[in-house]
Amino acid sequence: MSWNRATAPQPVILSPPESSHYAATRDDPSSRPAFSTMPPSDQPSPSTLLSRIQILSTWIPRAWINPISGAGAGLASGVVTCPLDVIKTKLQAQGGFATRAVNGEYPTSAHVYNGITGTAKVIWREEGLRGMYRGLGPMLLGYLPTWAVYMTVYENTRDFWFDQCGNWWAARCGSSLTAGACSTMLTNPIWVVKTRLMSQSNKGAPAGMGAPWHYTSTLDAFRKMYKTEGIRSFYAGLTPALLGLTHVAVQFPLYEWFKMKFTGYGMGEHPPEGESNFLGISAATFLSKVCASTATYPHEVLRTRLQIQQRAQVSSDGMLIAPRYKGIIHTSKIMLKEEGLSAFYAGIGVNLVRALPAAMTTMLTYEYLQRGMLQLQFHGEQLKAARPEALLNKDFYHTTAANLEVKSKAPNGVVFNVKGKSAHDGPISGSVGITVTRHRYRIRVNDGRGQLEGKYSDKATGLTLTQTWTTSNSLDTKLELEDNITKGLKTELLTNYLPAKKTYGGRINILYKQPNVNTRLFTDLTKGPTSLFDVTVGHEGFIVGAEGGYDVSKAAITKYALAAGYSQATYSAAITATNNLSVFSASYYHKVSPEVEAGAKATWDSAAGSNVGLEVASKYKVDSSSFVKGKINDRGIAALAYNVKLGTGSTLGLGASFDTQNLNQASHKVGASFTFEG
């Protein structure tokens, strides 16, 4: 599968497990119970370090993966490129510390630093290794929120801008500018401190050309700047920094475009496990970064000059000395007059040399860290959801003679889903689904039935309103309120109106989810009213749950069920009592090795007699792209299945079942399934 970001899974309580990631789900109804075994606790006790990490990763909300990946990318980039950043800052800043001479003129800039190697030698000779990593503290402190905020805002505003303008390039540029503005406003004080620490010298600067400050640490810089220059000093250079957003407006749209051309995957999308797109990401990063750096470099020099100068100081005779640079235009005029056009590209050689390792470290770390976290969560969910039902019921293809499913998404956002199925003893059936999303409206056509959907969301209050008209002349309204009253609580009001019949329907759903508690209440206001509820509680691998139904008009409990289970990383066991405590089952799952899984389930229906049904199943992972499964029950019915990933987005499944007690009769079945997603 492709490791793409998706919404966090909803709590599953006494309901069928999620479908396998290998192929379209094919359930075998012959062994499906009334209710599946309850899911394991959110806090199992894994037996291996890797399994524990995988399960712990599932506690991280999906919304956090993007900022964590961005912060990690910035952290790695800062450590790798700090020496080059110091060299670049020294080259940009020299000439900016010139002080007014007695005759009122500024001295000509003395070039203490010349070129990459020359600057590196001076820094190493005067300050040693510590000088090469001067400013690393605020750099790392700045990269964490910068990339966390940037990546999060960028990802969450792309769809918004596309809905507004309908153009891919404009939407990406808008998202880049929005994300850049948010991160710049938040982190500018940190970058000012970083620049000052990097630009200061211990010794060797000519008279009148050295930095007029000395800071011993990041905290010392914050304290002295606030005390002597005030809060405004932390936002020096903000205007050119905001103008510098043109850099990201060029880089990130180009990066996404190059990556899709080289790898076939967009930003945040990843190839199947075992495949690598290292070269594609590297090439896309290099080309986009060099283009952006060359086009927007002068603003960096202007920003550095403004950031390194102190605000107005009092001279020895009590006169107020005005800052040398007064805004972008004034700074540009002085630099052009005194240092020439080349001053605007001072340090560009270092910047271009630095651009490759910095950008590649950032984007490769971001992409692979994000991919790794998604993989950890996926395998962690598999461990948490490891149950015999998934082993016994999923990915067996003998229930239909043939099954075909094609999913595709056009560049304009239109989604097509075509399904076809040929039953063993029935006609061929199929459906065509089309989803068109534009602004806040969605049009769907599926199997001859269509609907028009409108949605409005207010993220500040957590309120969402959805209305849908269908071709069967039905108006459905859904009002959702999430995380408003308290974290984890979601309430839903659903109404239905049929104008032709003049009938109404209404339901209220209340869902509450915490790390170890999940509970749901569904109330139908027009039938009874009737209510259904379920609740599960888990702790240290143990979990218990209950389900019930109540009819208000009859003042009676209509259904009830109980379940309990225990789960570790490599095995889980559970018992359930369903159908008003008349059907009992016990199940066991064991992950024998990374390649082998085994499971068994026993079921007793007390109302049907004393016979106990038994099923055992096993799964063997042949390689990273294929697996085989087999199962047999107490009636002698055996089933085999083979699943193989043929290529990107295409999966083939083959299956067969045999009645081992009647091999000479025509009761055997074979089936095939093909799924294509592109």
GIPE-V213515 format. One record per pair of residues at least 4 apart in sequence whose ideal C-beta (glycine too) atoms are under 6 Angstrom apart, sorted by sequence separation. I is the first residue (numbers start at 1). J is the second residue. If there is no record, write none. Layout:
i,j
I,J
I,J
This chain:
i,j
40,44
60,64
64,68
77,81
78,82
81,85
89,93
101,105
114,118
123,127
127,131
135,139
138,142
142,146
143,147
145,149
147,151
150,154
153,157
157,161
176,180
180,184
183,187
184,188
201,205
205,209
216,220
221,225
224,228
225,229
229,233
237,241
248,252
251,255
254,258
258,262
259,263
265,269
271,275
277,281
285,289
289,293
293,297
315,319
326,330
334,338
335,339
339,343
347,351
350,354
354,358
355,359
356,360
357,361
360,364
361,365
364,368
365,369
376,380
381,385
388,392
389,393
390,394
410,414
470,474
483,487
485,489
525,529
577,581
579,583
592,596
622,626
633,637
646,650
46,51
165,170
205,210
215,220
437,442
445,450
458,463
498,503
513,518
524,529
538,543
551,556
567,572
578,583
622,627
662,667
19,25
46,52
101,107
113,119
165,171
215,221
260,266
271,277
314,320
315,321
325,331
409,415
422,428
469,475
523,529
524,530
591,597
592,598
621,627
632,638
645,651
646,652
436,443
444,451
457,464
497,504
512,519
536,543
537,544
550,557
551,558
566,573
577,584
98,106
123,131
225,233
312,320
313,321
335,343
408,416
421,429
468,476
482,490
523,531
590,598
604,612
620,628
631,639
644,652
659,667
46,55
98,107
162,171
201,210
435,444
443,452
456,465
496,505
511,520
536,545
549,558
565,574
576,585
161,171
312,322
407,417
420,430
467,477
481,491
522,532
549,559
589,599
602,612
603,613
619,629
630,640
643,653
658,668
44,55
200,211
256,267
419,430
434,445
442,453
455,466
495,506
510,521
535,546
564,575
575,586
199,211
406,418
419,431
466,478
480,492
521,533
548,560
588,600
602,614
618,630
629,641
642,654
657,669
158,171
161,174
433,446
441,454
454,467
494,507
509,522
534,547
563,576
574,587
95,109
161,175
263,277
309,323
405,419
418,432
465,479
479,493
520,534
547,561
587,601
601,615
617,631
628,642
641,655
656,670
309,324
431,446
440,455
453,468
493,508
508,523
533,548
562,577
573,588
309,325
404,420
417,433
431,447
464,480
478,494
519,535
546,562
586,602
600,616
627,643
640,656
655,671
158,175
263,280
451,468
452,469
492,509
507,524
532,549
561,578
572,589
157,175
197,215
262,280
403,421
416,434
463,481
477,495
518,536
545,563
585,603
599,617
615,633
626,644
639,657
654,672
94,113
306,325
451,470
462,481
491,510
506,525
531,550
571,590
1,21
16,36
305,325
402,422
415,435
462,482
476,496
506,526
517,537
544,564
560,580
584,604
598,618
614,634
625,645
638,658
653,673
14,35
154,175
157,178
262,283
400,421
401,422
450,471
462,483
490,511
505,526
530,551
570,591
613,634
91,113
262,284
414,436
449,471
462,484
475,497
516,538
543,565
583,605
597,619
637,659
638,660
652,674
90,113
400,423
401,424
461,484
489,512
516,539
528,551
529,552
197,221
413,437
474,498
488,512
528,552
542,566
582,606
596,620
636,660
651,675
153,178
154,179
259,284
488,513
528,553
541,566
582,607
636,661
153,179
258,284
302,328
305,331
473,499
488,514
541,567
595,621
650,676
12,39
473,500
541,568
649,676
193,221
649,677
90,119
150,179
153,182
255,284
258,287
302,331
649,678
258,288
87,119
87,120
149,182
150,183
255,288
149,183
254,288
146,183
149,186
251,288
254,291
145,186
146,187
251,292
145,187
192,234
250,292
301,344
192,236
142,187
189,234
247,292
250,295
301,346
86,132
298,344
188,235
86,134
142,190
83,132
141,190
142,191
247,296
188,238
246,296
82,133
297,348
138,190
8,61
8,62
82,136
138,193
139,194
244,299
138,194
243,299
184,241
293,351
135,194
240,299
78,139
78,140
135,197
240,302
241,303
293,355
134,197
135,198
240,303
134,198
78,143
180,245
237,303
289,355
75,143
177,245
180,248
74,143
237,306
236,306
237,307
286,356
289,359
236,307
176,248
177,249
71,144
74,147
176,249
73,147
285,359
127,202
285,360
71,147
126,202
173,249
176,252
70,147
71,148
126,203
70,148
126,204
233,311
282,360
285,363
138,218
173,253
67,148
70,151
137,218
172,253
229,311
281,364
169,253
66,151
67,152
66,152
281,367
240,328
66,155
239,328
110,206
212,310
110,209
107,208
270,371
93,199
89,198
99,208
199,308
89,199
86,198
97,209
195,307
97,210
97,211
192,307
383,569
386,572
388,587
388,589
387,589
386,589
391,599
92,301
96,305
93,304
388,599
92,304
96,308
388,601
93,308
392,615
392,617
391,617
391,619
116,350
392,631
398,639
396,639
95,339
397,641
396,641
424,669
395,641
395,643
92,346
91,346
92,347
91,347
397,653
398,655
397,655
398,656
88,347
396,655
398,657
88,350
5,268
87,350
88,351
4,269
2,269
3,270
84,354
401,671
402,672
403,673
404,674
405,675
406,676
407,677
408,678
1,272
398,669
400,671
81,354
398,671
397,671
81,357
163,439
397,673
80,357
81,358
77,358
80,361
77,361
76,361
77,362
73,362
76,365
73,365
72,365
73,366
69,366
72,369
69,369
69,370
65,373
57,376
58,377
57,377
54,376
58,380
57,380
58,381
54,379
55,380
54,380
55,383
51,383
40,384
37,387
274,624
273,624
37,389
36,389
31,392
32,393
31,393
28,393
27,393
3,371
17,385
28,396
25,394
26,395
17,387
26,396
3,374
26,397
28,399
3,375
17,389
17,390
20,394
20,395
24,405
42,515
42,516
42,538
45,541
41,538
43,540
44,541
41,541
11,513
41,543
13,518
11,518
38,545
51,569
14,534
13,534
47,568
47,569
13,536
44,567
45,568
46,569
47,570
44,568
38,563
35,561
38,565
40,567
40,572
14,547
38,574
37,574
35,578
34,578
34,579
37,587
33,585
31,615
23,643
22,643
23,651
23,653
26,673
24,675
23,675
